[in-house]
Amino acid sequence: MSDLSPFPRYDTSYTKLPERFFAQVAPYGASEPRLVRLNEGLAEVLGFDVTALSEADAAQVFSGNQLADGSQPIAMAYAGHQFGGFNPGLGDGRALLLGEVIGKDGKRYDIQLKGSGQTPFSRQGDGRAALGPVLREYVVSEAMAALGVPTTRALAAVTTGDPVLRERVLPGAMVTRVASSHLRVGTFEYAAFLGDTDKLTSLTDYALERHDPGRRDEERPALALLQGVIERQASLIARWMGLGFIHGVMNTDNCTISGETIDYGPCAFMDGYNPAQVYSSIDHQGRYAFANQPPIAHWNMAVLAQALLPLIDPDEEEAVRLAQSTVDTFPGHFQRAYLAVMRAKLGLVSEDAGDADLVKDLLSLMAENEADFTGTFRALTDAPLQDAAVLKHLAPDGTDWLERWKARLGQEKTTAEQRRSAMRTVNPSIIPRNHRIEAMITSALDGDFAPFHAIADALASPYEDAPDDGEGAQLALPPAPEDVVHATFCGT
């Protein structure tokens, strides 16, 4: 609406694709929308005039009650493999792409409303979102951004004034999500399922233009796109592994072409290190356990390759050969990215053939002692001057490993202070601890949003030393045994 001048004008390039890829849908809106939090820093990058934006106008637009200029809300169609089983009819069941904007940084961004009501893809769901999952997505996605992980972002959270029925009646809410795009592996699966090569070509051309413009003119554009996604996903998963992050639901519809983390449902950061750790309440077989994330991402890349086969080469055998050889590059890309992440966490700049074993042996010690993942690596930033802090996590068994690490550090040309300073930029002091997130949600359900704002504020600077008191201090502490969170939920 033209009278909402604080809002940038939206555009939607995605609607230039064939109509089968989306459905035009009006958001349900909200009876009594109230702004819980606006991400002002992100809003400014996107071109919002934060100084002129009232809470009332923000609540109206970020609840779908009013549409900004140029907004043509659409629900995107896609398919996906969910826990290994193919479902051709997924799509945005409770989300609407409000539009796209060109930010002040010159980049194109999707702005999506999540929890906005039913769409043609809702599959008998109500299309709504409850308050708890909205606050979780806001906090964890913004924490990931502050940690330097490619991710969707949270622009705003609002309460709707409308109840949502899950296991019980809960207050409704919406989150406004920002991404460099919402293209997924499942989007390509959907295009392939349609059996229309022209539609698959249109989608591939669009994805290249959006995320890999430098690869558009290669001899085999679809293969070039596949290679780009593989490299981005390998780098992304390596970053997850370096932070103890468990996504929880790595279905192909939650695997982006951009290489951004998407869908913060049953996600969690590990406390005590356990490679077999699972948090998702519906992952009964441990398919998406912490240590399984790299091979699952590899599997997802094979699914993308399968969808792109008709465009890779007209000869099916040659297309399969080329696709397979490209997918086979994933482990190498991941291992290089992962070792780079872990070397940085250990203060290593140069490369040594023994680094992989040094990392592996440390993680084995951590698993044996159920050492706090974040706390152990943060303690290492102050070692070897304070070995006791490390041994608190690794017990006496860690002494030999510490001596090996010190010997490896002796090969470096950096000073102790340079090493410490660098390590403090990759080993966070605070993370979104699961028990603190649950406590935050409980408070919000009782009408107290102070813990939510305190956690969001503290996590904006996760690499700084935790304060002596307050929410930041609590986020730096692992949970007491009685506070451990064993399962997380998607909220749908």
N, C-alpha and C positions, 0 to 999 in steps of 0.2 A: 504494500500500500504506500502511496506516495507520501503520506503524512508521517511515515515512519522513517524519517531522514537519517536517524543514527545507524540504520541497517544498510549494508552494501547491496547493490543490485545483484540478484541471482541470475545465473545462466544455467542451462542444463544441456551440456554437449551429449550426454548419454542418450537423450531422446532422438538423436540423429540415427541411432541404430534401428534395425527393424523392430516393429511394434511387439513382436513375440518376446522381446527381452525385458519388457516392463509393462506395468499397468498403471494408468493414471488413477489416483485415489486421493480423496480429500481426508485429512486427518479428522478424527472424532472431536478433538478439542478437549477442554476440561471445564468443569463447572465452576471451580474456584481455584484457578492457578496461582501459585505463590512461588516466587523465585527463592530457591534455597542457596544457590551459589552461581556466580558468573565468573568464568575464567577470563579475567580482564586482559591479562597479557596475551593470551591466544586471540581474544576478540580483536585486539588492536592489530595484530598481524593480519587478521582476516579482513580488515577494513571497516570494522565497527567503530563508531564514534562513541567511545565509552563515556566520555564526559557528558554527552547529551542523552545517554540512554537511561531512562528511568526504570526502576524495578517493575513498575506496572506494565510498561511496554515490553520489557524483556519477558515477563511472565506470559503475556498474551502471545508473543511470537514463538517462544520456546515451548509452548504447550499446543501450538497448532491452531489457536483461536483466531489468529490473524496471520496473513501471509505477507512477507516482504515483497517489494517490487521484483518481478521476474520469476518468482517462485511458482513452479508447476510440479507439485508433489507427485512422485511416482514410487511404486514398489517394484523392486528389481526381481527378475526371475532368475533362478539358478537351480541346479541339481546338487547332488553331493553324495559321497560315501560317508555314512554315519556308522561308526564302529565297524567299518569294513563292508557294510551292506549298502548297495546303491539305491538311492531314492531319487527318481527323476523329477519329482514335483515339490521342491522346497520353495525357495524364494522368501522375500521379506514378509514374514507373517505378522510382525508388529513394529515395523520400521518403515519410514518414508524418506526418500531422498528429497529434501526441500529444494535443493539446487546446488549449484557450484559457484564459487567465487574465485577471483584472482586476487591473492593476497598481496600485501605490500612488498613481499619478497619476490613477487613475480610468479609464484607457483599457483597451480590450480588445486583447489580443495573441494571435496564433497562436504556438504552439511546435511546431516541426517538426523531425523527425529526418531527416537526409539521409545516405544511404549505408546504409540499414537493411535492404536485401534486396529480393527480388523482390515485385512486386505484380501484379495482373491487367493492369496497363498497362506492364509492363516490356519487351514486344516482343522477347523472347528475350535481353534483357540480364540481367546478373547482379544488378542492383540494388545493387551495392556501390559504394563510393567509395575511391579510392586516397589515400594520405597527402598527396601534393603538392597536388591540387586542394582538399582540405579546408583545408590551411594557407593557400593563396592566398585562398580565400573568407573565412576568418577575418580575415586581415590587411587585405585590400582593403575588405571591407564595413565593418570598424571604422574604417579610415582615412576612408572616405567619411562615416561618421557624425560623426567628429571634424572633418571639413571642412565640416560643415553641410549635407550633401546628403541628402535623403530616401532612405532605404535600409532593406533588411532588415538585421538585426544578427546577429552571431555570439555565442551564449551559451556554447557549450562546444565543445571539440575533444577527441576521444579516439582513441587507437589501439585496434584490435580484437584484434590478435594473429592475425588471419586474412589469408592472402595474397590479393591481387587480381591477376588476369591482364589486362594491357593489352598494350602492345608487348613487355613483359617482366613478370616477377613482381614485384609491388610490395607494400609493407605496406598493409594496409587501415586505414581510419579512418572516422570519422563526425563531422559537424558538426551542432550543434543551432542551427537558424535561427529567428529571431524576426521577425515582421512584423505590421503592423496588420491584414493579412489576406493570403491567397494567392489572392485573386480576380484573374483575368487577363482580357484581351480574349479569349483563347482559351476561357475558361470560358463566355462568352456565345456564342462561335461554336459551342461544343458544344451549348448549349441550343437555339440556332437550328437546328442540324443535326438535333436530335431531332424537330423539326417539331411540338412541343407548346407551344402558346401559354401554357398554364397553368404549365408548368415554367419557361418564360422569364420569365413574370410573377413567379413565386416568387423566382427568382434576382435579378431587378431590384429587387424589394421588399427583399430581404435586403441587397443592395449599398447601397441608399439608406439603410437603417437603420444600416448599419455605417460608411459613409463620407460620406454626404450627408443626414443627418437633417433639415437645414433645407430640403431640396428635396423632401421626400416629398409635401407637399401641393400642389405646383404642378400646373397644369392638365394638363401632359403629363410625368409623372414620368420616363418613359424618356428623353425629350429632355433633361430637367433633369440626369439622371445623365450622359448623354453630354457635356453642357456642362461638368459638374464634372470629368470625367476629362480632357477637352481642356485645361482650365485647369491642372490638376495636371501633366499630361505636358509641356505647354509650359514650365512653370516648371522642371520637372526637367531637361529637355534643355538649357535655357539654363544651368543650373548645371554640367552636364557640359561644355558647350562652354567655359565660363569656367575650367575646370581642366585642359583638354586630355585629358579622359577619353574613352576609346573603349570602348563596351560590347562590341562584337564580334559579338553575336548577337541583334539586336533583332527576333526573331520575335514574333508576336503572343502566343504563350504565355509570353513573357518581358516582357510589357508589362502592368503592374499597374493595377488600377482605383484603388488608393490613391495612385498617383503616386510609389511607392517604387522605387528601383533593385533589381532582382532578377536572380539568376543571374550569378555572377562566374566564368564559365568562361574563354573566350578574351579577357578584358578586359585593358586596359593604359592607363597614363598615357603620353602622348607625351613623348619627350625633345626632339629637334629638331622644330620645328614644320613640319608638312606636312599641308595640308588633305585630301590624298588618302591619308593614312596608314591602313593596314590591318594588324592584328596577327593576326586569327583565321586559323589554318592552313587552314580550310575555306572561307573567303570569297574564292574565286578571282576573282570579278568585281568585288569592291570594293563590294558592295551596302551594307555597313555601315561604310564608311569614315568617318573623322571628320566631314568636311563633309556627308556624306549623312544624318547622324543626325536633323536637324530634318525633312527631307522624309519620311524613313522613319516617324518618329513621326506625322506628318500622315497618311501612308498607313494606319498602324495604326488611327488614329481613324476613318478611313473604313470600315475593316473592322468596327469596333465598331458604327458607325452602321448598317451593312448588317444586322448581327445583330439590332439593336433595331427594325428597321422595322415588324414586325407590332404592336409596342406603341406606336409613335409616333402612328399614325393609321390608322383602318380603311380609308381610301382610300389605295391604294398610291401613286398619283401625289403626293398631298399629303404622305404620309409621306416620300417621296424628297425632295420640295422642302424640307421642314422639316429633314430630316437633313442634306442638302447645305449648306443655309445655315448650319447649326450647325458642321459640319466646316470650312466655309470661314473660320470665326473663328480657326482654329488659327494660321495664319501671323501674324496680328496679335498674338495673345496671346504667341506665341514671341518676336516681334521686340521687343515692349515688355519682356518679361522679360530677354531677352538684352542689350539696351542698358542695362538697369538693372544687370545683372551687370558688364558691361564698364565702364560709367561708374564704378562703385565700385572696380574694379580700377585705374582711372586716377586715382582720387582726386577725381572730379567729383561734386558734389552736385546742382547745378542742371542743367537740360536745355538743350541748344543744337542747332539744326538741323544743325550740322556735325559732331556727335559721331559719327554713324554712319560718316562718311568718315574721321574721325580714327582710329577703331578699325580700319576696313578697311585703311587705309594702313599702320598699324602691323603688322598681321598679314601684309600683303604683304611688308614689309621682313623680318619674321621668317622667312617662307617662303624668300625669296631667300637669306638668310644661314644657313638651317637653325638658327636661334637656338633655344636651349633654352627651351621654353615657360614652365616654372615659374621658371627662373632669370631670364629677362627681366623678368617682372612683379615678381618680388621685388626686382630691382635698381631698378626704377622707384620703389619705396617710399622709397629714399634719395636719389633725384634730386629737384631739379636740383643738389643739393649735391655729388653724386658722379656726374656725367655719364659719367665714364670707365667705370664699372661697367656702364652701359646700353650704351654704344658697343662694349664688349667683345662684346656679343651682336649688335648691329645693324651693326657695322663703321662706317666713316666715312659711309656712306649715311644713317645715322640722325640726323645732325646737324640737317638741315632739319626732320625730324619732331619732334625734341626741342624745337626753337624754337617750332613750332606748338603743341605740348602746353603749354609754359610760358606761351604767350600765352593759351591756353584756361584754364589755372589762374589767370591773372590776373583772370578774370571771377568767380572764386569769392570768397565772403566768409570762408571758413575760413582759419585760419592754417596755416603750413607744418607746424607740429607736429601740429595737428589732422588735417591731411590725411595725414601720414605715419602717425599712429596708426591712422586708419581703414583705410588701405591695408594695413597689416600684419594686419588681421583678415580680409582677403579674398584676399590673395596669399600662399599658403603658402611656408614655407621648405623643407619636406620633403614628399615624396610617396612612395608605394610604387614606387620605381624598379624597372623590369622586371628589370634585371640583378641587383639586390639580392634580389628575390623569388626568382629562379631559384637564386641562390647559397644562399639560406635553405633552399629545398626540398632542394637537393643535400646540405646538411649534415644536415638532418633524416633523409634517407634513409640516411645513415651513422650515425644514432643521436644526433646532436648537435642539440638543440633550442635551444641558447643563442642563435643568430642569430634564430630565430623570435621568441623572447621579447623580444630586444633591439629588433627592428623593431616589434613590436606596442607595446612601451612607448614608443618614440620617436614613433610616429605618433599617439599619444594627444594630442599637443600640436603639431600640424603648423604652426601659425602663429607659434610661438615661434622665436627665432633658433636655428639649428642649433648644437649644441655644437662645441667645437674639435676633439674627437676622439670616437671610438666610433661606434656604428652610426648615430646621428643625423647626425653629420658626413658619413658616407658617403652617406646618403640624400639629402643636399643636393647631391651632386655628380653631374653627368651622366656617363654611361658613357664609358670610353675606347673608341676605334673597335673594338678587338677584343672588347669586352664587350657591344656592342649586341645586344639581343634583337630578332630580326626576326619571330618568330612565336610565338603562344601557342596553347594547346590546351584543349579543353573538359574533357577528363579522363574522358569517358564511354566 
